[in-house]
Amino acid sequence: MKIGQLYGNNYAGGIYKINDERKNGCVEGKTVNKSTVEISSQAKALVKRISESEDTNFSEKVESIRRSIQSGTYSVDTGKLADKILEKIDAEKVQNEQ
């Protein structure tokens, strides 16, 4: 039995074409729909703030945290976290009162 008889003549050829497209990273033909990505003003401001930061080791810290998360050794000091949250809440209260 031939594959073409079971699935139609284009089935096997279609599979090979899809695999080639995956390898090449493109699909031939006319573009029907386009996707767009928009970066929010908050994200842009955050990137600017990070790049202007005096902390030159920021990227190294992020990479260190990423590695520890991947290895399963990342831990959070919940006391420090709670203190920072409360500091932020207090600062926002003072700012809103002014």
Secondary structure, DSSP 8 states (H G I E B T S, - for coil): --HHHHH-TTHHHHHHHHHHHHHHT---S-----------HHHHHHHHHHHH-S-TTHHHHHHHHHHHHHHT-----HHHHHHHHHHHHHHHHHHHH-
